[in-house]
């Protein structure tokens, strides 16, 4: 699996890319949009 690229995701977001994200990737997206996420609420790896 390729390393997650936040800028690439922001430039061309898709449900497919979102569904393939790992926990840390989702936290990175959330942080970018200033969304507070409780780690236990995030999709499991």
Secondary structure, 3 states (H helix, E strand, C coil): CCCCCHHHHHHCCCHHHHHCCCHHHHHHHHHHCCCCCCHHHCCCC
